[in-house]
């Protein structure tokens, strides 16, 4: 529906940045956005719609800085754009959805109303970007835990590399962070 909206509104440019994880993270099984766009539209995309594939060496951060508005489903990019003071429409119920620093439609109709309002009428709802900073700090620094049993050299390794020589290393008393998480799961309490 986003492609159709921009096809009908040629005075606005849509840049679709295909997530680099489609090709850079081994063993990640996800639907290919690039393949879907090619199968649905082939070479029939409007001139105002640009697709940047996962292989292209273009910085997502440079694109964010050049943008007036972000459109994301579940990407962390939405949080990162809010951190630099850019309005973002979030269509998926990602962890930062409905926290006060993004625009969060609940229906497809609301989504299109917001696109019209922002792009055509130049009305951007008031967003609290300070909340984005507080939220990001909490997510990235306060609630990120390192476990002794997981190789911290590269957290994006899929599956993560476990560094244990026996399962006894996972028993209580060997890793205080793991103990805290397990206790919270058993007791049904928060661990952050």
C-alpha positions as CSV (number, residue, x, y, z in Angstrom):
1,X,0.0,0.0,0.0
2,X,3.0,2.3,0.6
3,X,4.2,1.8,-3.0
4,X,0.7,2.5,-4.3
5,X,0.5,5.6,-2.2
6,X,3.8,7.1,-3.5
7,X,2.9,6.0,-7.1
8,X,-0.2,8.2,-6.8
9,X,1.8,11.0,-5.2
10,X,4.8,11.6,-7.6
11,X,5.8,14.9,-5.9
12,X,7.2,12.8,-3.0
13,X,10.0,10.4,-3.1
14,X,10.0,7.0,-1.5
15,X,13.4,5.3,-0.8
16,X,13.1,1.7,0.2
17,X,16.2,0.5,2.0
18,X,16.2,-3.3,1.9
19,X,17.6,-4.6,5.2
20,X,21.3,-5.7,4.8
21,X,20.4,-8.8,6.9
22,X,18.8,-10.3,3.8
23,X,22.3,-11.1,2.6
24,X,24.8,-10.4,5.4
25,X,23.6,-12.6,8.2
26,X,24.0,-16.2,7.5
27,X,21.2,-18.6,8.4
28,X,18.7,-15.8,8.7
29,X,15.5,-17.1,7.1
30,X,13.2,-14.2,6.2
31,X,11.1,-13.2,3.2
32,X,13.1,-11.2,0.8
33,X,11.7,-7.7,0.4
34,X,13.8,-7.2,-2.7
35,X,12.4,-10.4,-4.4
36,X,8.9,-9.4,-3.5
37,X,9.2,-5.9,-5.0
38,X,10.7,-7.4,-8.2
39,X,8.0,-10.1,-8.5
40,X,5.2,-7.6,-7.8
41,X,6.4,-4.6,-9.8
42,X,9.3,-5.7,-12.0
43,X,10.6,-2.5,-13.6
44,X,7.2,-0.8,-13.3
45,X,8.0,1.3,-10.2
46,X,7.2,5.0,-10.5
47,X,10.2,7.3,-11.1
48,X,9.8,8.7,-7.5
49,X,10.3,5.3,-5.9
50,X,13.9,4.1,-5.4
51,X,14.9,0.7,-4.1
52,X,18.3,0.3,-2.4
53,X,19.2,-3.4,-2.3
54,X,20.9,-5.2,0.6
55,X,24.2,-5.5,-1.4
56,X,24.4,-1.8,-2.0
57,X,27.0,0.0,0.0
58,X,24.9,3.0,1.0
59,X,24.7,4.0,4.6
60,X,21.2,3.8,6.2
61,X,22.3,6.6,8.5
62,X,23.0,8.9,5.6
63,X,19.6,8.1,4.2
64,X,18.0,8.8,7.6
65,X,19.7,12.2,7.7
66,X,18.4,13.1,4.2
67,X,14.8,12.0,5.0
68,X,11.9,14.1,6.2
69,X,9.9,11.1,7.4
70,X,10.7,7.5,8.3
71,X,8.4,4.6,7.5
72,X,9.2,1.3,9.3
73,X,7.5,-1.9,10.3
74,X,9.7,-3.4,13.0
75,X,13.2,-2.1,12.3
76,X,15.4,-0.5,14.9
77,X,15.9,2.2,12.3
78,X,12.7,3.8,13.5
79,X,14.1,4.2,17.0
80,X,17.4,5.5,15.5
81,X,15.5,8.1,13.4
82,X,13.6,9.3,16.4
83,X,16.9,9.7,18.2
84,X,18.0,12.2,15.5
85,X,14.6,14.1,15.7
86,X,13.0,12.7,12.6
87,X,9.3,11.8,12.6
88,X,8.7,8.1,12.1
89,X,5.5,6.2,11.2
90,X,5.7,2.6,12.7
91,X,3.3,0.1,11.3
92,X,4.4,-3.0,13.2
93,X,4.0,-3.4,17.0
94,X,7.7,-3.4,17.6
95,X,9.0,-2.9,21.2
96,X,9.1,0.9,20.8
97,X,5.6,1.2,19.3
98,X,3.3,3.6,21.0
99,X,5.9,5.0,23.4
100,X,5.3,8.7,22.5
101,X,8.2,9.3,20.1
102,X,6.8,7.7,17.0
103,X,3.6,7.9,15.0
104,X,1.7,4.6,15.5
105,X,-1.3,3.9,13.3
106,X,-3.5,0.9,14.3
107,X,-5.1,0.4,10.9
108,X,-4.2,0.7,7.2
109,X,-6.7,3.6,7.0
110,X,-5.0,5.5,9.9
111,X,-1.6,4.9,8.2
112,X,-2.8,6.5,5.0
113,X,-4.4,9.4,6.8
114,X,-1.1,10.0,8.6
115,X,0.8,9.8,5.3
116,X,-1.6,12.3,3.8
117,X,-1.5,14.6,6.8
118,X,2.3,14.7,7.0
119,X,3.2,14.7,3.3
120,X,0.4,16.7,1.8
121,X,-0.8,19.0,4.6
122,X,2.7,19.3,6.3
123,X,1.2,18.5,9.7
124,X,3.5,16.4,11.9
125,X,2.0,15.4,15.3
126,X,4.0,16.5,18.4
127,X,6.5,13.8,19.3
128,X,8.6,13.6,22.5
129,X,12.1,12.8,21.1
130,X,13.5,13.1,24.6
131,X,11.5,9.9,25.4
132,X,13.3,8.2,22.5
133,X,16.7,9.0,24.2
134,X,15.5,7.7,27.6
135,X,14.1,4.6,26.0
136,X,17.2,3.9,23.8
137,X,19.4,4.3,26.8
138,X,17.3,1.8,28.8
139,X,17.2,-0.7,25.9
140,X,20.9,-0.5,24.9
141,X,22.6,0.0,28.3
142,X,20.3,-0.9,31.2
143,X,18.6,-4.0,29.8
144,X,21.4,-5.5,27.7
145,X,23.0,-8.4,29.6
146,X,26.1,-10.3,28.8
147,X,26.1,-14.0,29.7
148,X,29.3,-15.8,30.4
149,X,28.2,-18.7,28.3
150,X,27.7,-16.7,25.1
151,X,30.6,-15.4,23.0
152,X,30.4,-11.7,23.2
153,X,32.8,-11.1,20.3
154,X,29.9,-11.0,17.8
155,X,26.4,-11.0,19.2
156,X,25.0,-11.1,15.7
157,X,26.3,-14.6,15.1
158,X,23.3,-16.8,14.3
159,X,22.9,-19.1,16.2
160,X,25.0,-17.5,19.0
161,X,28.2,-19.4,19.9
162,X,27.9,-21.0,23.3
163,X,31.2,-21.2,25.2
164,X,30.6,-23.9,27.8
165,X,32.5,-27.1,28.4
166,X,29.7,-28.8,30.4
167,X,26.1,-28.1,31.3
168,X,27.2,-27.7,34.9
169,X,28.5,-24.2,34.0
170,X,24.8,-23.2,33.6
171,X,23.9,-24.3,37.1
172,X,23.0,-21.6,39.7
173,X,25.9,-19.7,41.1
174,X,28.1,-19.8,38.0
175,X,26.7,-16.7,36.2
176,X,24.8,-14.1,38.3
177,X,23.1,-12.6,35.2
178,X,21.8,-16.0,34.1
179,X,20.7,-16.6,37.7
180,X,18.8,-13.3,37.7
181,X,17.0,-14.1,34.4
182,X,16.1,-17.7,35.4
183,X,14.8,-16.5,38.8
184,X,12.6,-13.9,37.1
185,X,11.2,-16.5,34.7
186,X,10.4,-19.0,37.4
187,X,8.8,-16.3,39.7
188,X,7.1,-14.5,36.8
189,X,8.8,-11.2,37.8
190,X,10.7,-8.7,35.7
191,X,14.5,-8.9,35.5
192,X,15.2,-5.5,34.1
